Every structure is written in C-alpha cells, then in structure tokens.
Amino acid sequence: MIRTLPLAQWLSSLRPDDTPVAWHGDRAWTLGELRYDVATLQSALKTWQGQRWALCFDNSYLFIVALLATLHAGKTPVMLGHSRVSLLEQQKHLFDGLLSDTELNITSPTAVVVSAHRVSDVPLTFADISEAAHIELFTSGSTGQPRRVVKPIACLDREAELLAQRFGKRLAGCRVVASVVPQHLYGLTFRIFLPMALSLPLSATMIYYAEQLAAIAPGHRYAFISSPAFLKRLDHQLAPPPVDLIISAGGKLPWRDVEHAFHWLGVWPDEIYGSTETGILAWRHRQRDACGWVPFPGVTLHEHHGVFHAISPLIPEPQGIELDDMLSFDEQGMFTIGARRGRVVKIEEKRISLEEVEQRVLALEGVIDAAALPVYRNGRQGIGVLLVLDEKTRCTWQQHNGKAVELSWRRALIPWLEPVAIPRYWRILDEIPVNSMNKRVVTQLEEFFHETS
C-alpha cells in the first residue's frame, strides 16, 4: 500500500525542511521555505476581512502557498479557472478578495504573494484545517456561465489516494511537469495534490509548447500531466524528453494522437475519465484503439431511466451525480463512451442531435474534425458547422467555389439527416478552438458565425 499525505499534513514535521517541493529553471523551493511562506501569509490572512479568496496564479509553488495559507487561516479558496481582469471584474461577486503572483488591477481587495526564500529558525505552528474545509471551483461548462462546484478537501485527499494506488509505483522518483493549470480540478488534482501527497517535486511553471517539454532538464525522470489538445501538437522533429508517464484528461484523445505520443516519447498515454463534479471515474491504458474504460475502486456507474449516474467515494452526494455521457458496458465491466446528453436542439419542432450531425459530417470525405451548433440568423435557427479539412480537400475548397463544395456536402447528407438538420452555415478552420481544459466552449464557437453570410 502506497502511503499518501493528506493536505492537512503537507506542512507537518513528518518530512524534513530540505525536502524538495518545486522548481523553476535553476531555482528550487524546499519544504522549509514553503512552511515559512505559508506561515507568513496565514498570519496576514487572519487579519483580513472576507472569507472567500480567489486564487489566480501562474506559479504553482506560490499557488500552493496561497492554497495552504487560506485553508490554515480558516478561509475558503476559490478557483475561477482564469486570471483575466475583465472577467474578474464581472465575477467579483463570487469572491471577497484575490490572491495572485502578479498585480491585477481590479476593484476588489487583492494581495500579491511572494516567497521570502528563507527557512524559519524556530518551529512554526499552523492552525488546524477544519474537517469541513472545502474549495470552490467555477466551471463554465458549455454555456460560458460560471457554475459553482464545492469540493471538500477530504474528497481531494481520497482522490490522490486512488491515483497513488494506480500510478504510485510508476511515479516513484519522478518529477511532475504539466500543460494544464491548477485552477481547474484536473490540474489541481494531478499537478498539485498528487505530487504533494507523494512528496514528488513539481514544476512551478506550465508547459505551453512542445519545445518547452523537449527542453526539460535531463538527468531526471518525469511524469507529464497533459491534455488531448497538447498531445495533438507534439513535434517529432524535437529530441524526446525523458518522460516515463503521460496522463491525459479533459476530453477525447484520438487514437492517432495516442500513437503520435508513443512514437515520439516511447510511452503509451494513460487516460482519465471524469469531470469537475464527479472527480476521477475511470482510466484506460491503450495500446490499441478499441480499449474500454476501467472504473476506479469504489466507483459505481449505473443507468436509471436512460440516464447514467455515478456513485463514488469522491462524490459527497450519497445519491450520486448524473452523467452527460451515454455508456456501454461489456461483460468484464469495462465501458465505452457514447454520445453526450443535452446536445439536442429543437428546430422547426424537430429534435436535432448535434452529436449525430457531427458524426455524419465527419463521415464526409476529407473532413478531419467537426463541431456543430445552432445558429440564429434573421429570426431563424439553423445548424452551423465548423470544419477542419485535410490538405487535398481544403485546396479544392479554396480553388473552387466554396458554395459549390458546401452544396455537394449538403447533398451527401440528405440520405442521413432530416432537412432541418442539414447544416446551413459552414466555416473552415485550421483547428477547432478549445479552452485550457480541451473543452469546446459554445460562446467561443458562436463567434465564427457572427458575420453576415
């Protein structure tokens, strides 16, 4: 059994001051420095008004300082998932104050968190963290409207335990690098809680480009916490870094990108299925395309009136949580993920599945990727699609009349879709945009249809 430390013991005397915690370039932070920095911020927070403090950080070490100081001071950390000033102004009713590693010009109480780069000469004491302590996360989902999700610290500790049982042996001796932010649950769990629970050094900075991943310091073994969007952009021309474990979550990872990652890094990615609301639910390690998902211990997935529910030790609600996905199980209890619920729109009194539209469009010759959404134009509603084409089809579309090509696509869809489901509006892109967690945000996709057709 691999032992993990719960968050309440991250600063305890169980580990010495010189235990490495994080690094950035040639700069490293130790547990002694973390204790000093947390104690300093904790003392200040106890004197400040306001219970709910938003954490907006690029530096993961300073994020940990703020997270621990907030909880030890009896306050509530709030994760908005971004640091954009304009949105922070709009959403300032969601928090009482803001902690960051940079100056943010907003009309709310703010404090810039820094490291003193020192270790205390005397033992430090920290206020106990309440058993009811929790973190608030806000996820935009597909609507763009912030939705509050409460995560008890106890659930996050249990999540780290489950992950340690699955990946702990492979993680032993690794450093942790990531291309996902800690302000979302996936990054918070895998980039912060898991390495802190296992006492693994973590990178304080995020990896944005394949060049940064290729440039990580040799002489160490690394675990890479990634997303499908990043793995899609790996560059085989670069020298592969010493990555021993790849974990991907946040969306579907196409098989071609699994193979792409293996051919460059020599490691098959491990994939995680879950959500902000549920936490981790299942995992898989594909070395072939057709491979089912395996639920984590204690996770039960069942169908009730056509809707799947998840019950898990990571879900505080005893009745569980409804899932947006449709699942199909085999005799061994493994499952595959089907269409998503809630992607049905009504057009001219007809119920149209956007999932089905996308699947039919993806079957068109030369289409690599597609996103379908309802488009409102001149008082009428129709279906719009964003397409990514292969090079040959894109050249044909550019060299010939685009409308003629679109007409041929519409004709090809007639046998498969209702007339009102056949897309009226088409946009060709190099890549369909996603947010930092590899999610397609409807409000962002809608912007491509704002201009007059």
C-alpha positions in Angstrom: 0.0 0.0 0.0 1.5 3.3 -1.1 1.1 6.0 1.6 -0.1 9.5 0.8 -0.1 12.6 3.0 -3.4 14.4 3.3 -3.3 18.1 2.7 -3.6 18.8 6.5 -0.2 17.1 6.9 1.7 18.7 4.0 3.4 21.1 6.4 3.9 18.6 9.2 7.2 17.5 10.7 6.9 14.1 9.0 9.3 15.4 6.3 12.5 17.4 6.8 12.9 21.1 5.8 15.2 20.2 2.9 12.6 18.1 1.1 12.3 19.5 -2.5 8.8 20.8 -3.3 9.0 22.7 -6.6 11.4 24.2 -9.1 11.6 26.8 -11.9 14.7 26.8 -14.0 17.7 26.8 -11.6 15.5 28.0 -8.7 14.2 25.3 -6.3 11.9 25.6 -3.3 12.1 23.3 -0.2 9.5 22.3 2.3 11.2 24.6 4.9 10.7 27.6 2.6 7.1 26.5 2.0 6.5 26.4 5.7 7.9 29.9 6.2 5.9 31.4 3.3 2.7 29.7 4.3 3.1 30.9 7.9 3.7 34.5 6.8 0.6 34.6 4.5 -1.5 32.7 7.1 -0.8 35.4 9.7 -1.8 38.2 7.3 -5.0 36.4 6.1 -6.2 36.0 9.7 -6.3 39.8 10.0 -8.0 40.5 6.6 -11.8 40.7 6.2 -13.5 38.4 3.8 -14.0 34.6 3.8 -13.7 33.6 0.2 -10.3 34.3 -1.6 -9.8 33.8 -5.3 -6.5 32.2 -6.3 -5.1 33.5 -9.6 -1.6 32.2 -10.2 0.9 31.2 -12.9 3.5 30.0 -10.4 2.4 26.7 -8.9 4.7 27.0 -5.9 3.1 30.3 -4.9 -0.3 28.7 -5.7 0.4 26.1 -3.1 1.5 28.8 -0.6 -1.8 30.6 -1.1 -3.9 27.4 -1.0 -2.4 26.2 2.3 -2.4 29.7 3.9 -6.0 30.2 3.0 -7.1 26.9 4.5 -4.9 27.1 7.6 -6.3 30.6 8.2 -9.9 29.2 8.1 -10.7 30.9 4.8 -12.1 29.3 1.6 -10.0 29.1 -1.6 -12.0 30.0 -4.8 -10.8 28.7 -8.2 -12.2 30.7 -11.1 -10.1 29.0 -13.7 -8.7 32.2 -15.2 -6.9 35.4 -14.4 -8.4 37.8 -17.0 -9.1 41.2 -15.4 -12.2 41.9 -17.4 -13.9 38.7 -16.3 -12.6 39.0 -12.7 -14.4 42.4 -12.6 -17.6 40.8 -13.9 -17.3 37.9 -11.4 -16.1 39.7 -8.3 -19.4 38.9 -6.6 -18.0 35.3 -6.4 -15.2 36.2 -4.0 -14.3 38.6 -1.2 -10.6 39.1 -2.1 -8.0 37.9 -4.5 -4.5 36.4 -4.1 -2.1 36.3 -7.1 1.5 36.3 -8.0 1.2 39.4 -10.1 -0.6 42.8 -9.8 -4.2 42.6 -11.1 -5.9 45.9 -11.4 -9.4 45.1 -10.2 -11.7 46.9 -7.7 -11.5 44.2 -5.0 -9.1 43.6 -2.1 -6.0 42.0 -3.6 -2.6 40.8 -2.4 0.5 39.7 -4.3 2.0 36.5 -2.9 5.8 36.2 -2.9 8.4 33.9 -1.5 10.8 35.1 1.2 13.4 32.4 0.1 14.1 31.6 3.7 13.6 28.9 6.3 12.5 29.7 9.8 15.0 29.4 12.7 12.2 28.2 15.0 9.5 25.6 14.7 6.4 27.0 13.0 2.8 26.3 14.0 -0.2 26.2 11.8 -3.9 26.4 12.7 -5.7 23.1 12.2 -7.8 22.8 9.0 -11.5 22.2 9.6 -12.8 18.8 8.7 -15.5 20.6 6.7 -12.9 22.7 4.7 -13.5 22.8 1.0 -12.5 24.5 -2.2 -14.9 26.3 -4.6 -14.4 25.8 -8.3 -16.3 27.5 -11.0 -16.7 25.8 -14.3 -18.2 27.4 -17.4 -19.3 24.2 -19.0 -20.7 24.7 -22.4 -22.7 27.8 -21.7 -20.0 30.2 -20.6 -21.8 30.9 -17.3 -19.8 30.2 -14.2 -21.2 27.3 -12.2 -20.1 26.7 -8.6 -18.8 23.2 -7.6 -17.8 22.6 -4.0 -15.0 20.1 -3.4 -14.4 19.0 0.2 -10.6 18.7 1.0 -11.4 15.2 2.2 -12.6 14.2 -1.3 -9.5 15.7 -2.9 -7.3 13.7 -0.4 -9.2 10.5 -1.3 -8.7 11.2 -5.0 -5.0 11.5 -4.5 -5.0 8.2 -2.7 -6.9 6.4 -5.5 -4.4 7.8 -8.1 -1.4 6.8 -5.9 -2.7 3.2 -5.9 -3.0 3.2 -9.7 0.1 5.2 -10.6 2.3 5.4 -7.5 4.9 2.8 -8.5 5.3 4.4 -11.9 5.5 7.9 -10.3 8.2 6.9 -7.8 11.3 9.0 -8.4 9.6 11.2 -11.0 9.4 15.0 -11.3 6.0 16.3 -12.3 5.5 18.7 -15.3 2.2 19.8 -16.7 0.5 21.6 -19.5 -2.7 22.2 -17.5 -3.5 24.9 -15.0 -4.0 24.2 -11.3 -7.1 26.3 -11.2 -9.2 23.5 -12.8 -9.9 20.3 -11.0 -7.8 18.1 -13.3 -4.7 20.3 -12.8 -5.4 20.8 -9.1 -5.6 17.0 -8.5 -2.8 15.8 -10.7 -0.4 18.8 -10.7 -0.8 19.8 -7.1 -2.5 17.2 -4.8 -0.9 14.1 -6.2 2.8 15.2 -6.2 2.4 16.9 -2.8 0.7 13.8 -1.3 3.6 11.6 -2.7 6.4 14.2 -2.0 7.3 14.5 -5.6 9.0 17.7 -6.9 6.7 19.7 -9.3 7.4 22.3 -11.9 6.3 25.8 -10.8 5.7 26.8 -14.4 3.4 25.5 -17.0 4.4 23.9 -20.3 2.7 25.6 -23.2 4.7 24.3 -26.2 6.3 21.0 -27.3 9.6 22.9 -27.4 9.4 23.5 -23.7 8.7 19.9 -23.0 11.6 18.8 -25.1 13.9 21.3 -23.2 13.2 20.0 -19.7 16.4 19.3 -17.8 18.0 15.8 -18.4 19.2 13.6 -15.6 15.7 13.2 -14.2 12.6 11.1 -14.8 9.3 13.0 -15.5 5.6 12.4 -15.3 3.8 14.7 -17.8 0.2 15.8 -16.9 -1.3 16.8 -20.2 -4.4 17.3 -22.3 -5.5 15.9 -25.7 -5.1 19.4 -27.2 -1.4 19.5 -26.2 -0.7 15.9 -27.3 -2.1 16.7 -30.7 0.7 19.3 -31.2 3.8 17.2 -30.4 6.7 17.8 -32.7 8.6 14.7 -33.8 11.4 16.9 -35.1 12.4 17.7 -31.5 14.6 15.5 -29.3 12.2 13.5 -27.0 12.5 14.3 -23.2 12.9 11.6 -20.5 9.1 11.2 -19.8 8.2 7.9 -18.1 4.5 8.6 -17.6 1.9 10.6 -19.6 -1.6 11.3 -18.2 -4.3 12.8 -20.4 -7.7 14.1 -19.4 -10.2 16.8 -20.2 -11.6 15.4 -23.4 -11.4 12.7 -26.0 -7.8 11.6 -27.0 -8.0 10.4 -30.7 -6.1 7.1 -31.3 -3.8 8.8 -33.9 -2.6 11.2 -31.1 -2.0 8.2 -28.8 0.2 6.7 -31.4 1.8 10.0 -32.1 2.8 10.4 -28.5 4.1 6.9 -28.2 6.2 7.2 -31.4 7.9 10.4 -30.0 8.2 9.6 -26.3 8.1 5.8 -26.3 5.3 5.9 -23.7 1.7 5.0 -24.2 -0.5 7.7 -22.5 -2.8 6.8 -19.6 -6.2 8.4 -19.9 -8.6 9.6 -17.2 -12.4 9.9 -17.5 -14.2 12.2 -15.1 -15.5 15.7 -14.6 -15.2 18.6 -12.2 -18.4 17.5 -10.5 -17.5 13.8 -10.2 -13.8 13.8 -9.9 -12.0 10.8 -11.5 -14.3 7.9 -12.5 -12.2 5.6 -14.7 -8.9 5.1 -16.5 -7.5 3.3 -19.5 -4.1 2.4 -20.9 -4.5 1.9 -24.7 -2.0 0.1 -26.9 -4.8 -0.4 -29.4 -7.7 1.7 -30.5 -10.6 -0.4 -29.2 -10.0 -0.4 -25.4 -12.6 0.1 -22.7 -12.5 2.2 -19.6 -12.0 0.6 -16.1 -13.8 2.3 -13.2 -11.6 3.2 -10.2 -12.2 1.2 -7.0 -15.4 2.2 -5.2 -16.9 3.9 -8.4 -20.3 2.6 -9.5 -21.9 3.6 -12.8 -25.5 2.6 -13.4 -28.4 3.5 -15.7 -31.7 4.8 -14.5 -34.5 5.8 -16.9 -32.0 6.3 -19.7 -29.6 8.4 -17.7 -26.3 7.2 -16.2 -25.4 8.0 -12.7 -22.0 7.9 -10.9 -21.7 7.0 -7.2 -18.2 7.3 -5.8 -16.2 7.9 -2.6 -15.2 11.2 -4.3 -18.8 12.4 -4.6 -20.3 13.9 -1.4 -23.9 13.4 -2.5 -25.0 9.8 -1.5 -27.4 9.6 -4.4 -24.5 10.3 -6.8 -24.4 12.6 -9.9 -26.0 12.3 -13.3 -23.6 12.0 -16.2 -23.8 13.8 -19.5 -22.4 10.8 -21.4 -24.1 7.6 -22.5 -22.1 4.5 -21.6 -22.0 0.9 -23.0 -20.6 -1.9 -20.7 -19.1 -5.3 -21.7 -19.2 -8.5 -19.7 -16.0 -7.6 -17.8 -17.4 -4.3 -16.5 -15.4 -2.1 -18.8 -17.2 0.5 -20.8 -17.1 2.8 -23.8 -18.4 6.3 -24.0 -21.1 7.2 -26.5 -23.0 10.4 -27.3 -23.5 13.2 -24.8 -26.9 14.1 -23.4 -28.1 17.6 -23.6 -26.8 18.2 -27.2 -30.2 18.1 -28.6 -31.8 21.3 -30.1 -35.3 21.9 -31.4 -35.5 23.4 -34.9 -38.9 23.8 -36.5 -40.3 21.5 -33.9 -37.8 18.8 -34.8 -35.4 17.4 -32.2 -31.9 17.5 -33.7 -28.9 15.7 -32.2 -25.8 17.8 -32.7 -23.8 14.7 -31.9 -25.4 12.9 -34.9 -24.8 15.9 -37.2 -21.1 15.9 -36.2 -20.8 12.2 -36.9 -22.4 12.4 -40.3 -20.3 15.4 -41.2 -17.2 13.6 -40.1 -18.0 10.8 -42.5 -17.7 13.2 -45.4 -14.6 12.7 -47.4 -11.7 15.0 -46.4 -13.2 16.1 -43.1 -10.8 15.7 -40.1 -12.8 17.4 -37.3 -16.2 19.0 -36.9 -18.3 20.9 -34.4 -22.0 21.5 -34.8 -24.0 24.2 -33.1 -27.3 26.1 -33.5 -27.0 29.4 -35.3 -29.6 32.2 -35.1 -29.9 34.4 -38.1 -32.6 36.9 -39.1 -35.1 35.4 -36.6 -34.5 31.8 -37.9 -32.5 29.0 -36.4 -30.3 26.6 -38.4 -27.3 24.3 -37.9 -23.8 25.7 -38.4 -20.7 23.5 -38.5 -17.0 24.3 -38.1 -14.8 22.0 -40.2 -11.2 21.1 -40.3 -10.2 19.6 -43.7 -7.3 17.5 -45.0 -4.9 19.3 -47.3 -6.4 18.0 -50.5 -10.0 18.9 -49.6 -9.0 22.3 -48.3 -7.2 23.1 -51.6 -10.3 22.0 -53.5 -12.5 24.2 -51.3 -10.1 27.2 -51.8 -9.6 26.8 -55.6 -13.2 26.2 -56.5 -16.4 28.0 -55.5 -16.8 27.3 -51.7 -20.6 27.4 -52.1 -20.5 24.7 -54.7 -18.4 22.5 -52.3 -20.9 23.2 -49.5 -23.8 22.2 -51.8 -22.1 18.9 -52.5 -21.7 18.3 -48.8 -25.4 19.1 -48.2 -26.4 16.6 -51.0 -24.2 13.9 -49.4 -26.0 14.4 -46.1 -29.6 14.2 -47.5 -29.8 10.4 -47.0 -28.8 10.6 -43.4 -30.2 13.8 -41.8 -33.6 15.5 -41.7 -33.7 18.5 -43.9 -33.7 20.9 -40.9 -30.6 19.1 -39.5 -28.5 19.6 -42.6 -26.1 22.4 -41.9 -26.9 25.8 -43.5 -23.8 27.6 -42.3 -20.2 26.3 -42.9 -16.9 27.6 -41.6 -13.5 26.2 -42.4 -10.8 26.4 -39.7 -7.2 25.2 -39.2 -8.2 23.9 -35.8 -11.4 24.0 -33.8 -10.6 26.1 -30.7 -10.8 24.7 -27.2 -10.2 26.2 -23.7 -7.3 25.3 -21.4 -9.0 22.1 -20.4 -9.6 20.9 -24.0 -13.3 21.8 -23.8 -15.2 23.4 -26.7 -17.0 26.5 -25.3 -20.1 27.3 -27.3 -19.9 31.0 -26.8 -16.4 30.9 -28.4 -17.6 28.8 -31.3 -20.6 31.0 -31.9 -18.2 34.0 -32.7 -17.3 32.4 -36.1 -20.9 32.9 -37.2 -21.4 36.5 -36.1 -20.6 37.9 -39.5 -23.3 38.1 -42.1 -23.5 35.2 -44.5 
